[in-house]
Amino acid sequence: MSGSNERRSVPVQGAPCWVNLMVADLAVAQAFYGAVLGWRFRSSSLDEDFVVATAGGDPVAGIGTRRPGLAPVSEWTPYFAVRDADATAARIRERGATVAVGPMALGDGRVGLAADRDGATFGFWEGYTLAWSPGERQAPVRLDLQTRAVFEAAVFYGEVLDWTAEDFEVAYRNDYVLVKLGGRVVLSLRGGGVQTSPLAHLRPRWLVNFAVDDIETAVTAAVAAGGSKPQPSSAARAPGGFSRTLQDPDGGLFTLTHQEP
């Protein structure tokens, strides 16, 4: 999806395959995430205003310049692999959600951007991707959906992305849902999203979790680099460990997670 010549593959239908952030000032975003997470950046053949963040040589995420007239704020957005972008768009609309962009051609694939019934934004991608999966190498440790109704959301995404395939295991708990791929948790769906909240970090949304060795050190680095902590403070116990949600200088929300042994 990055347009790179690196090793690529066709990911499992319905699996998370990438995360992107669109910002007002690409240089500011690079300086911030470089300081907080130690990322380096390289260009992408998709667009001169789009870069791929790397850690230890592995691709982590994409960051690009936001086009005028599009989303007014920065937002980390997960993308899911699909075999047929048109069929996926139709399933999204049939279930009362919104396809905001596409499907349209991008590089050697096709992409769409949507919002689920509670307003959480996600993308879908048809085509080859980099070898990338949550919890592997330097990719985000996990993606979490903060939503209004956990089990309704699980049904929606399960039907749209076909999580009934044998590759997936969907585990329903008392108040959250875990989605496993190859025996490894790649997604969680949990409550707490309030559609009417004026606070962005409390509204339904996808959270992208980046692992760090020391959360408080990373939080200090983020504040020093121009980031901030959402108010009220949002420290939480997430699946896999303690986490903190932060805002980058452009308002983009992301989560730092320290995985317990």
C-alpha positions as CSV (number, residue, x, y, z in Angstrom):
1,M,0.0,0.0,0.0
2,S,3.0,2.3,0.5
3,G,4.0,2.0,-3.1
4,S,7.4,0.7,-2.1
5,N,9.4,-2.0,-3.9
6,E,9.8,-3.9,-0.7
7,R,8.6,-7.5,-0.3
8,R,4.8,-7.5,-0.6
9,S,2.0,-10.0,-0.4
10,V,-1.7,-10.4,-0.6
11,P,-2.9,-10.3,3.0
12,V,-5.8,-12.4,4.5
13,Q,-9.2,-11.0,3.6
14,G,-10.5,-8.9,6.5
15,A,-7.1,-8.6,8.2
16,P,-5.7,-5.2,9.2
17,C,-3.1,-4.4,6.6
18,W,-1.8,-0.8,7.3
19,V,-2.3,2.4,9.3
20,N,-2.2,6.0,8.0
21,L,-2.2,9.4,9.4
22,M,-3.0,12.6,7.4
23,V,-1.6,15.8,8.8
24,A,-1.5,19.5,8.1
25,D,2.3,19.8,8.3
26,L,4.3,16.7,7.3
27,A,7.6,18.0,8.6
28,V,6.2,18.7,12.1
29,A,4.6,15.2,12.2
30,Q,7.9,13.6,11.2
31,A,9.8,15.5,13.9
32,F,7.2,14.6,16.5
33,Y,7.0,10.9,15.9
34,G,10.7,10.6,15.3
35,A,11.3,12.1,18.8
36,V,8.6,10.0,20.6
37,L,8.9,6.7,18.8
38,G,12.3,6.9,17.2
39,W,10.9,6.5,13.7
40,R,12.8,7.2,10.5
41,F,11.1,8.1,7.3
42,R,11.4,7.4,3.6
43,S,9.6,8.6,0.5
44,S,6.8,6.7,-1.2
45,S,6.1,6.3,-4.9
46,L,2.4,7.0,-4.1
47,D,2.8,10.7,-3.6
48,E,5.6,13.2,-2.9
49,D,3.6,14.4,0.2
50,F,3.4,10.9,1.7
51,V,6.1,9.1,3.6
52,V,6.5,5.7,5.2
53,A,7.7,5.5,8.8
54,T,10.1,2.8,9.6
55,A,11.7,1.4,12.8
56,G,14.6,-1.0,12.7
57,G,14.2,-1.0,8.9
58,D,10.6,-2.3,9.1
59,P,7.7,-0.4,7.8
60,V,5.4,0.9,10.6
61,A,2.9,3.4,9.2
62,G,2.2,6.0,6.6
63,I,2.0,9.7,7.1
64,G,0.8,12.1,4.5
65,T,-0.2,15.8,4.0
66,R,-3.9,16.3,4.3
67,R,-5.6,17.7,1.2
68,P,-7.6,21.0,1.6
69,G,-11.3,20.4,2.1
70,L,-10.9,16.9,3.4
71,A,-10.9,15.8,7.1
72,P,-10.4,18.9,9.3
73,V,-8.4,17.0,11.9
74,S,-5.7,14.5,11.9
75,E,-6.8,10.9,12.7
76,W,-5.0,7.6,12.7
77,T,-6.9,5.3,10.4
78,P,-6.6,1.5,10.1
79,Y,-7.0,-0.2,6.7
80,F,-8.3,-3.7,6.2
81,A,-7.5,-6.0,3.3
82,V,-10.3,-7.0,1.0
83,R,-10.5,-9.0,-2.2
84,D,-13.2,-6.8,-3.8
85,A,-13.4,-3.2,-2.8
86,D,-16.7,-2.6,-4.6
87,A,-18.4,-5.6,-2.9
88,T,-17.0,-4.3,0.5
89,A,-18.4,-0.8,-0.2
90,A,-21.8,-2.3,-1.0
91,R,-21.8,-4.3,2.3
92,I,-20.9,-1.2,4.3
93,R,-23.8,0.8,2.8
94,E,-26.2,-2.1,3.1
95,R,-25.5,-2.2,6.9
96,G,-26.3,1.5,7.4
97,A,-22.7,2.8,7.5
98,T,-21.0,5.4,5.2
99,V,-18.5,5.1,2.4
100,A,-16.9,8.6,2.3
101,V,-14.2,8.1,-0.3
102,G,-13.9,5.6,-3.2
103,P,-13.4,2.9,-3.9
104,M,-10.8,4.4,-6.3
105,A,-7.5,3.5,-7.9
106,L,-4.4,4.3,-5.9
107,G,-1.0,3.0,-7.0
108,D,-1.4,-0.6,-8.0
109,G,-4.5,-1.2,-5.8
110,R,-7.9,0.2,-4.9
111,V,-8.8,2.0,-1.7
112,G,-11.9,3.2,0.1
113,L,-12.5,5.2,3.3
114,A,-15.6,4.6,5.4
115,A,-17.2,5.3,8.8
116,D,-19.1,2.6,10.7
117,R,-22.6,3.2,12.1
118,D,-21.1,4.9,15.2
119,G,-18.8,7.2,13.2
120,A,-15.5,5.4,13.7
121,T,-13.3,5.8,10.6
122,F,-11.6,2.9,8.8
123,G,-10.3,2.2,5.4
124,F,-10.2,-0.9,3.1
125,W,-7.6,-1.9,0.5
126,E,-7.7,-4.2,-2.5
127,G,-4.3,-5.3,-3.7
128,Y,-0.8,-6.1,-2.6
129,T,0.6,-4.7,0.7
130,L,3.8,-4.6,2.5
131,A,4.5,-7.6,4.8
132,W,2.9,-6.0,7.9
133,S,0.6,-7.2,10.7
134,P,-0.2,-5.9,14.2
135,G,2.1,-7.4,16.8
136,E,4.7,-8.5,14.3
137,R,8.2,-6.8,14.1
138,Q,7.7,-3.0,14.4
139,A,4.1,-2.8,13.3
140,P,1.6,-1.4,15.9
141,V,1.1,-3.9,18.7
142,R,-2.7,-3.9,18.3
143,L,-5.7,-2.0,16.9
144,D,-8.6,-1.3,19.3
145,L,-12.1,-0.1,18.5
146,Q,-13.6,2.1,21.1
147,T,-17.3,1.9,20.4
148,R,-20.8,2.4,21.7
149,A,-22.1,-1.1,21.4
150,V,-19.4,-3.7,21.3
151,F,-21.4,-6.7,20.1
152,E,-23.2,-4.8,17.4
153,A,-19.9,-3.5,16.1
154,A,-18.4,-7.0,16.1
155,V,-21.3,-8.2,13.9
156,F,-21.0,-5.2,11.6
157,Y,-17.2,-5.6,11.0
158,G,-17.5,-9.4,11.0
159,E,-20.0,-9.3,8.1
160,V,-18.3,-6.5,6.2
161,L,-14.8,-8.0,6.4
162,D,-15.8,-11.7,6.6
163,W,-14.3,-12.7,9.9
164,T,-16.2,-16.0,9.6
165,A,-13.3,-17.4,7.6
166,E,-11.2,-20.1,9.2
167,D,-8.2,-17.8,9.5
168,F,-10.0,-15.8,12.2
169,E,-11.1,-16.6,15.8
170,V,-13.5,-14.1,17.3
171,A,-13.7,-14.4,21.1
172,Y,-16.6,-12.8,22.9
173,R,-16.0,-11.8,26.5
174,N,-18.3,-10.2,29.0
175,D,-17.7,-6.6,27.8
176,Y,-15.2,-6.8,24.9
177,V,-14.4,-8.9,21.8
178,L,-10.9,-10.1,20.7
179,V,-10.2,-10.9,17.1
180,K,-7.3,-13.4,16.6
181,L,-5.5,-14.2,13.4
182,G,-3.2,-17.2,13.4
183,G,-3.7,-17.5,17.2
184,R,-2.5,-13.9,17.8
185,V,-4.7,-11.1,19.0
186,V,-4.7,-8.3,16.3
187,L,-7.8,-6.4,17.2
188,S,-10.0,-5.7,20.2
189,L,-13.4,-4.1,20.3
190,R,-14.5,-2.5,23.6
191,G,-17.0,0.0,25.0
192,G,-16.6,3.5,26.1
193,G,-17.4,5.4,22.9
194,V,-19.8,8.3,23.4
195,Q,-21.2,9.7,20.1
196,T,-22.3,12.9,21.7
197,S,-19.1,13.7,23.6
198,P,-17.3,16.9,22.6
199,L,-14.0,15.2,23.5
200,A,-12.4,13.5,20.5
201,H,-10.8,10.8,22.6
202,L,-14.1,9.7,24.1
203,R,-16.0,9.4,20.8
204,P,-16.2,6.1,18.9
205,R,-12.9,5.6,17.0
206,W,-10.2,3.2,16.2
207,L,-7.1,3.4,18.5
208,V,-3.7,2.5,17.1
209,N,-1.4,1.1,19.8
210,F,2.3,1.6,19.5
211,A,4.6,-0.4,21.9
212,V,7.2,1.4,23.9
213,D,9.7,0.2,26.5
214,D,8.8,2.9,29.0
215,I,5.4,4.7,28.7
216,E,6.2,7.6,31.0
217,T,9.5,8.4,29.2
218,A,7.6,8.4,25.9
219,V,4.9,10.6,27.4
220,T,7.5,13.1,28.6
221,A,9.1,13.1,25.1
222,A,5.7,13.6,23.5
223,V,4.9,16.7,25.6
224,A,8.4,18.1,25.0
225,A,7.9,17.7,21.3
226,G,4.7,19.6,21.2
227,G,2.1,16.9,22.0
228,S,-0.4,16.8,24.8
229,K,-2.5,14.5,27.0
230,P,-6.2,14.6,26.3
231,Q,-8.3,16.0,29.1
232,P,-9.4,14.4,31.3
233,S,-6.3,12.2,31.3
234,S,-6.9,8.9,29.7
235,A,-4.8,6.1,31.2
236,A,-6.3,2.7,30.9
237,R,-5.8,-1.0,31.3
238,A,-6.0,-2.4,27.7
239,P,-5.7,-6.0,26.5
240,G,-2.0,-6.8,26.8
241,G,-1.0,-4.1,29.2
242,F,-1.2,-0.5,30.5
243,S,-1.7,2.2,27.9
244,R,-1.8,6.0,27.6
245,T,-3.6,8.0,24.9
246,L,-1.8,11.2,23.6
247,Q,-2.4,13.9,21.0
248,D,0.3,14.9,18.5
249,P,0.8,18.6,17.6
250,D,-1.9,18.4,14.9
251,G,-4.5,16.8,17.3
252,G,-4.0,13.2,16.1
253,L,-4.8,10.7,18.9
254,F,-2.7,7.7,19.3
255,T,-2.0,5.2,22.1
256,L,1.2,4.1,23.7
257,T,1.2,0.6,25.2
258,H,3.6,-1.3,27.4
259,Q,3.1,-5.0,27.0
260,E,3.4,-7.0,30.1
261,P,5.6,-10.1,29.9
